[in-house]
Amino acid sequence: MSELPPDLPRLRTLEHWLVLSLDRVRERIADVETREAALRPVRPRPEGPG
């Protein structure tokens, strides 16, 4: 027995909700990555062959 609804309208509603949820998760990931990147120390680039 499937846990998913058997009819198309409810499946479409579930799909829509999942897409919106995934978008929110991706936005949160981008926010956290941006914040973490800002906290990382910047290392000076090594100079050319010396």
N, CA, C and O atoms as a printed pandas DataFrame, in Angstrom:
     atom_number atom_name residue_name chain_id  residue_number  x_coord  y_coord  z_coord
0              1         N          MET        A               1    0.842   -1.181    0.000
1              2        CA          MET        A               1    0.000    0.000    0.000
2              3         C          MET        A               1    0.891    1.250    0.000
3              4         O          MET        A               1    1.799    1.376    0.821
4              5         N          SER        A               2    0.621    2.154   -0.916
5              6        CA          SER        A               2    1.406    3.372   -1.026
6              7         C          SER        A               2    0.959    4.393    0.005
7              8         O          SER        A               2   -0.219    4.465    0.354
8              9         N          GLU        A               3    1.913    5.186    0.492
9             10        CA          GLU        A               3    1.596    6.260    1.432
10            11         C          GLU        A               3    1.155    7.519    0.703
11            12         O          GLU        A               3    0.714    8.479    1.333
12            13         N          LEU        A               4    1.269    7.522   -0.606
13            14        CA          LEU        A               4    0.893    8.687   -1.401
14            15         C          LEU        A               4   -0.597    8.634   -1.739
15            16         O          LEU        A               4   -1.183    7.555   -1.830
16            17         N          PRO        A               5   -1.202    9.809   -1.922
17            18        CA          PRO        A               5   -2.618    9.814   -2.293
18            19         C          PRO        A               5   -2.812    9.180   -3.672
19            20         O          PRO        A               5   -1.916    9.243   -4.514
20            21         N          PRO        A               6   -3.948    8.585   -3.900
21            22        CA          PRO        A               6   -4.174    7.879   -5.165
22            23         C          PRO        A               6   -4.645    8.777   -6.314
23            24         O          PRO        A               6   -4.615    8.361   -7.473
24            25         N          ASP        A               7   -5.078    9.998   -6.006
25            26        CA          ASP        A               7   -5.683   10.824   -7.058
26            27         C          ASP        A               7   -4.749   11.952   -7.482
27            28         O          ASP        A               7   -3.928   12.433   -6.702
28            29         N          LEU        A               8   -4.898   12.355   -8.728
29            30        CA          LEU        A               8   -4.025   13.358   -9.324
30            31         C          LEU        A               8   -4.088   14.720   -8.635
31            32         O          LEU        A               8   -3.031   15.309   -8.408
32            33         N          PRO        A               9   -5.254   15.253   -8.290
33            34        CA          PRO        A               9   -5.268   16.578   -7.646
34            35         C          PRO        A               9   -4.463   16.626   -6.344
35            36         O          PRO        A               9   -3.735   17.588   -6.101
36            37         N          ARG        A              10   -4.589   15.614   -5.524
37            38        CA          ARG        A              10   -3.824   15.619   -4.272
38            39         C          ARG        A              10   -2.348   15.377   -4.533
39            40         O          ARG        A              10   -1.503   15.926   -3.825
40            41         N          LEU        A              11   -2.019   14.570   -5.529
41            42        CA          LEU        A              11   -0.607   14.382   -5.884
42            43         C          LEU        A              11    0.004   15.693   -6.368
43            44         O          LEU        A              11    1.141   16.010   -6.020
44            45         N          ARG        A              12   -0.740   16.457   -7.168
45            46        CA          ARG        A              12   -0.251   17.752   -7.641
46            47         C          ARG        A              12   -0.075   18.733   -6.482
47            48         O          ARG        A              12    0.890   19.496   -6.452
48            49         N          THR        A              13   -1.000   18.710   -5.539
49            50        CA          THR        A              13   -0.886   19.574   -4.356
50            51         C          THR        A              13    0.361   19.209   -3.563
51            52         O          THR        A              13    1.110   20.086   -3.132
52            53         N          LEU        A              14    0.577   17.931   -3.375
53            54        CA          LEU        A              14    1.763   17.472   -2.660
54            55         C          LEU        A              14    3.037   17.870   -3.403
55            56         O          LEU        A              14    4.012   18.300   -2.786
56            57         N          GLU        A              15    3.028   17.726   -4.707
57            58        CA          GLU        A              15    4.186   18.126   -5.512
58            59         C          GLU        A              15    4.476   19.611   -5.335
59            60         O          GLU        A              15    5.627   20.005   -5.147
60            61         N          HIS        A              16    3.448   20.422   -5.395
61            62        CA          HIS        A              16    3.609   21.873   -5.238
62            63         C          HIS        A              16    4.200   22.206   -3.869
63            64         O          HIS        A              16    5.117   23.021   -3.768
64            65         N          TRP        A              17    3.682   21.587   -2.835
65            66        CA          TRP        A              17    4.181   21.825   -1.480
66            67         C          TRP        A              17    5.645   21.408   -1.365
67            68         O          TRP        A              17    6.443   22.106   -0.739
68            69         N          LEU        A              18    5.994   20.288   -1.960
69            70        CA          LEU        A              18    7.378   19.819   -1.899
70            71         C          LEU        A              18    8.323   20.759   -2.643
71            72         O          LEU        A              18    9.433   21.012   -2.174
72            73         N          VAL        A              19    7.905   21.273   -3.782
73            74        CA          VAL        A              19    8.734   22.215   -4.537
74            75         C          VAL        A              19    8.961   23.478   -3.713
75            76         O          VAL        A              19   10.085   23.972   -3.628
76            77         N          LEU        A              20    7.892   24.003   -3.106
77            78        CA          LEU        A              20    8.035   25.193   -2.270
78            79         C          LEU        A              20    8.974   24.929   -1.089
79            80         O          LEU        A              20    9.807   25.768   -0.746
80            81         N          SER        A              21    8.830   23.765   -0.481
81            82        CA          SER        A              21    9.687   23.412    0.652
82            83         C          SER        A              21   11.138   23.292    0.218
83            84         O          SER        A              21   12.039   23.764    0.913
84            85         N          LEU        A              22   11.368   22.666   -0.923
85            86        CA          LEU        A              22   12.734   22.519   -1.425
86            87         C          LEU        A              22   13.344   23.888   -1.725
87            88         O          LEU        A              22   14.522   24.115   -1.447
88            89         N          ASP        A              23   12.555   24.793   -2.286
89            90        CA          ASP        A              23   13.046   26.149   -2.538
90            91         C          ASP        A              23   13.469   26.828   -1.240
91            92         O          ASP        A              23   14.509   27.486   -1.193
92            93         N          ARG        A              24   12.671   26.673   -0.187
93            94        CA          ARG        A              24   13.006   27.275    1.107
94            95         C          ARG        A              24   14.295   26.685    1.666
95            96         O          ARG        A              24   15.126   27.413    2.209
96            97         N          VAL        A              25   14.466   25.377    1.537
97            98        CA          VAL        A              25   15.677   24.723    2.030
98            99         C          VAL        A              25   16.893   25.223    1.250
99           100         O          VAL        A              25   17.941   25.492    1.838
100          101         N          ARG        A              26   16.756   25.343   -0.052
101          102        CA          ARG        A              26   17.882   25.816   -0.867
102          103         C          ARG        A              26   18.247   27.253   -0.535
103          104         O          ARG        A              26   19.428   27.603   -0.516
104          105         N          GLU        A              27   17.248   28.093   -0.272
105          106        CA          GLU        A              27   17.524   29.474    0.138
106          107         C          GLU        A              27   18.269   29.498    1.465
107          108         O          GLU        A              27   19.208   30.275    1.640
108          109         N          ARG        A              28   17.857   28.658    2.387
109          110        CA          ARG        A              28   18.517   28.598    3.703
110          111         C          ARG        A              28   19.955   28.122    3.550
111          112         O          ARG        A              28   20.858   28.662    4.189
112          113         N          ILE        A              29   20.173   27.117    2.712
113          114        CA          ILE        A              29   21.534   26.628    2.466
114          115         C          ILE        A              29   22.400   27.751    1.918
115          116         O          ILE        A              29   23.531   27.936    2.369
116          117         N          ALA        A              30   21.887   28.504    0.951
117          118        CA          ALA        A              30   22.650   29.612    0.370
118          119         C          ALA        A              30   22.964   30.662    1.427
119          120         O          ALA        A              30   24.075   31.193    1.458
120          121         N          ASP        A              31   22.000   30.968    2.294
121          122        CA          ASP        A              31   22.241   31.940    3.365
122          123         C          ASP        A              31   23.353   31.475    4.299
123          124         O          ASP        A              31   24.244   32.248    4.652
124          125         N          VAL        A              32   23.291   30.211    4.691
125          126        CA          VAL        A              32   24.289   29.675    5.624
126          127         C          VAL        A              32   25.659   29.636    4.945
127          128         O          VAL        A              32   26.665   29.977    5.567
128          129         N          GLU        A              33   25.706   29.225    3.677
129          130        CA          GLU        A              33   26.992   29.202    2.971
130          131         C          GLU        A              33   27.582   30.601    2.869
131          132         O          GLU        A              33   28.789   30.775    3.042
132          133         N          THR        A              34   26.761   31.585    2.595
133          134        CA          THR        A              34   27.240   32.965    2.509
134          135         C          THR        A              34   27.782   33.433    3.850
135          136         O          THR        A              34   28.851   34.040    3.922
136          137         N          ARG        A              35   27.038   33.148    4.910
137          138        CA          ARG        A              35   27.473   33.556    6.248
138          139         C          ARG        A              35   28.773   32.862    6.632
139          140         O          ARG        A              35   29.674   33.501    7.175
140          141         N          GLU        A              36   28.885   31.563    6.358
141          142        CA          GLU        A              36   30.101   30.833    6.701
142          143         C          GLU        A              36   31.297   31.320    5.869
143          144         O          GLU        A              36   32.416   31.396    6.376
144          145         N          ALA        A              37   31.061   31.646    4.608
145          146        CA          ALA        A              37   32.146   32.147    3.761
146          147         C          ALA        A              37   32.663   33.479    4.292
147          148         O          ALA        A              37   33.860   33.758    4.220
148          149         N          ALA        A              38   31.768   34.296    4.821
149          150        CA          ALA        A              38   32.176   35.595    5.357
150          151         C          ALA        A              38   32.996   35.437    6.635
151          152         O          ALA        A              38   33.785   36.318    6.974
152          153         N          LEU        A              39   32.819   34.335    7.339
153          154        CA          LEU        A              39   33.542   34.115    8.594
154          155         C          LEU        A              39   34.899   33.455    8.387
155          156         O          LEU        A              39   35.746   33.487    9.279
156          157         N          ARG        A              40   35.112   32.856    7.214
157          158        CA          ARG        A              40   36.385   32.184    6.944
158          159         C          ARG        A              40   37.501   33.199    6.828
159          160         O          ARG        A              40   37.333   34.238    6.189
160          161         N          PRO        A              41   38.628   32.914    7.434
161          162        CA          PRO        A              41   39.749   33.847    7.281
162          163         C          PRO        A              41   40.251   33.832    5.840
163          164         O          PRO        A              41   40.249   32.797    5.174
164          165         N          VAL        A              42   40.672   34.979    5.387
165          166        CA          VAL        A              42   41.215   35.096    4.040
166          167         C          VAL        A              42   42.718   34.891    4.119
167          168         O          VAL        A              42   43.422   35.617    4.820
168          169         N          ARG        A              43   43.197   33.897    3.394
169          170        CA          ARG        A              43   44.634   33.625    3.385
170          171         C          ARG        A              43   45.286   34.432    2.270
171          172         O          ARG        A              43   44.775   34.479    1.151
172          173         N          PRO        A              44   46.415   35.068    2.574
173          174        CA          PRO        A              44   47.111   35.783    1.502
174          175         C          PRO        A              44   47.626   34.792    0.460
175          176         O          PRO        A              44   48.058   33.689    0.795
176          177         N          ARG        A              45   47.572   35.198   -0.794
177          178        CA          ARG        A              45   48.077   34.323   -1.852
178          179         C          ARG        A              45   49.596   34.266   -1.765
179          180         O          ARG        A              45   50.250   35.279   -1.515
180          181         N          PRO        A              46   50.149   33.081   -1.971
181          182        CA          PRO        A              46   51.618   33.005   -1.972
182          183         C          PRO        A              46   52.171   33.754   -3.181
183          184         O          PRO        A              46   51.568   33.784   -4.253
184          185         N          GLU        A              47   53.316   34.344   -2.974
185          186        CA          GLU        A              47   53.960   35.071   -4.065
186          187         C          GLU        A              47   54.529   34.073   -5.057
187          188         O          GLU        A              47   54.668   32.888   -4.753
188          189         N          GLY        A              48   54.853   34.556   -6.227
189          190        CA          GLY        A              48   55.380   33.706   -7.286
190          191         C          GLY        A              48   56.648   32.981   -6.865
191          192         O          GLY        A              48   57.108   33.127   -5.733
192          193         N          PRO        A              49   57.218   32.190   -7.790
193          194        CA          PRO        A              49   58.440   31.437   -7.447
194          195         C          PRO        A              49   59.530   32.385   -6.978
195          196         O          PRO        A              49   59.763   33.450   -7.550
196          197         N          GLY        A              50   60.172   31.957   -5.934
197          198        CA          GLY        A              50   61.091   32.897   -5.345
198          199         C          GLY        A              50   62.462   32.438   -5.310
199          200         O          GLY        A              50   63.341   33.153   -4.830
